[in-house]
Amino acid sequence: MLFGANGAFGPKDIFDIALVATIIYQGYVLVSGTRAVNVLRGVVIFGAAWLASDLLNLTTLNSILSRVGTVGLFALVVVFQPELRAALERIGRPRLREPGGLGPTLQELARATERMSERKTGALIAIERRTPLGEYAATGVTLDARLSTPFLEALFARNAPLHDGGVIVQGTRVVAAACLFPLQSSDGLYRRYGTRHRAALGLSELTDAVVVVVSEERGSIRIAMAGRLSPELSSGELRERLRELVYEDRP
Ligand SMILES: Nc1ncnc2c1ncn2[C@@H]1O[C@H](COP(=O)(O)OP(=O)(O)OP(=O)(O)O)[C@@H](O)[C@H]1O
């Protein structure tokens, strides 16, 4: 009910509305950049149709939408179980602030990428944003080491034991290497790309991570985000994009 028991609109109601608005906004922020955001839009449209059918007294449509809505709710929980788990993990995770800021990390990462691109060393680096990447880190080898240019280069060097698979970066740290990312299906827009690029696209589709890919074949640098691949980037452009996407947009 919008108004208090005596019908007056008081500070408690304002607090109530502000709280609900914050929860809705935070919910949106949690899913933004993941595949769940498209479904969220669908749910909003469905809810609007349901409400309209109720207000206009369209009883048959309203009863159908009510039934579909109940079943759909359970289906959503099943389909989006990974995203829900990630969102709950994020809510429960303490916020860590890195001393010294993330600027130097960005420089090191961009420099490593540039050098690997020059030498045509294939690389796949996922940078965590809001969605925790713990379940993907668990598929590889746990490291928890400070990110530096030589360290990243050593990880991806040909014949290095952990060069196969992706690296996961959390803040200023490389948390895991040789990780297996989910592959994007090969029938879409990017079917001409190989598995390294499709792994970058797949992870970026399921999470809001920014994934940097260096092609072994061409030495090109690209970023995968929200299931899309950027055009080829110069190292300067990469630095700029990462600054905007990761280091200035931290929760
Ligand atoms: N599911 C995956 N998760 C993480 N890394 C993967 C995955 N699948 C493949 N890779 C990495 O991609 C490498 C193979 O890349 P491939 O040549 O097939 O892709 P590509 O997109 O054509 O890249 P490139 O331009 O570098 O050749 C593997 O050696 C491995 O390191």
The ligand as an SDF file (V2000), in Angstrom:
LIG
                    3D

 31 33  0  0  0  0  0  0  0  0999 V2000
   37.0970  -22.9990  -24.0550 N   0  0  0  0  0  0  0  0  0  0  0  0
   38.2650  -22.3760  -24.0040 C   0  0  0  0  0  0  0  0  0  0  0  0
   38.6090  -21.6250  -22.9370 N   0  0  0  0  0  0  0  0  0  0  0  0
   39.7740  -20.9910  -22.9060 C   0  0  0  0  0  0  0  0  0  0  0  0
   40.6890  -21.0090  -23.8980 N   0  0  0  0  0  0  0  0  0  0  0  0
   40.4100  -21.7370  -24.9660 C   0  0  0  0  0  0  0  0  0  0  0  0
   39.1900  -22.4550  -25.0880 C   0  0  0  0  0  0  0  0  0  0  0  0
   39.1780  -23.0720  -26.2940 N   0  0  0  0  0  0  0  0  0  0  0  0
   40.3530  -22.7710  -26.8780 C   0  0  0  0  0  0  0  0  0  0  0  0
   41.1000  -21.9720  -26.1030 N   0  0  0  0  0  0  0  0  0  0  0  0
   42.4270  -21.4120  -26.4000 C   0  0  0  0  0  0  0  0  0  0  0  0
   42.4590  -21.1130  -27.7720 O   0  0  0  0  0  0  0  0  0  0  0  0
   43.5620  -21.7660  -28.3810 C   0  0  0  0  0  0  0  0  0  0  0  0
   43.1880  -22.1790  -29.7700 C   0  0  0  0  0  0  0  0  0  0  0  0
   42.9210  -21.0800  -30.4950 O   0  0  0  0  0  0  0  0  0  0  0  0
   42.4030  -21.1470  -32.0210 P   0  0  0  0  0  0  0  0  0  0  0  0
   43.5680  -21.0520  -32.9210 O   0  0  0  0  0  0  0  0  0  0  0  0
   41.4540  -22.2790  -32.2000 O   0  0  0  0  0  0  0  0  0  0  0  0
   41.4950  -19.8460  -31.9690 O   0  0  0  0  0  0  0  0  0  0  0  0
   41.4620  -18.4990  -32.7990 P   0  0  0  0  0  0  0  0  0  0  0  0
   40.2690  -17.7630  -32.2900 O   0  0  0  0  0  0  0  0  0  0  0  0
   41.6000  -18.7760  -34.2750 O   0  0  0  0  0  0  0  0  0  0  0  0
   42.7370  -17.7320  -32.2740 O   0  0  0  0  0  0  0  0  0  0  0  0
   44.0990  -17.3400  -32.9910 P   0  0  0  0  0  0  0  0  0  0  0  0
   43.7720  -16.1670  -33.8860 O   0  0  0  0  0  0  0  0  0  0  0  0
   44.9670  -16.9780  -31.8380 O   0  0  0  0  0  0  0  0  0  0  0  0
   44.5820  -18.5520  -33.7810 O   0  0  0  0  0  0  0  0  0  0  0  0
   43.8260  -22.9570  -27.4900 C   0  0  0  0  0  0  0  0  0  0  0  0
   45.1880  -23.3130  -27.5900 O   0  0  0  0  0  0  0  0  0  0  0  0
   43.4870  -22.4400  -26.1290 C   0  0  0  0  0  0  0  0  0  0  0  0
   44.5990  -21.7590  -25.5430 O   0  0  0  0  0  0  0  0  0  0  0  0
  1  2  1  0
  2  3  1  0
  2  7  2  0
  3  4  2  0
  4  5  1  0
  5  6  2  0
  6  7  1  0
  6 10  1  0
  7  8  1  0
  8  9  2  0
  9 10  1  0
 10 11  1  0
 11 12  1  0
 11 30  1  0
 12 13  1  0
 13 14  1  0
 13 28  1  0
 14 15  1  0
 15 16  1  0
 16 17  2  0
 16 18  1  0
 16 19  1  0
 19 20  1  0
 20 21  2  0
 20 22  1  0
 20 23  1  0
 23 24  1  0
 24 25  2  0
 24 26  1  0
 24 27  1  0
 28 29  1  0
 28 30  1  0
 30 31  1  0
M  END
$$$$
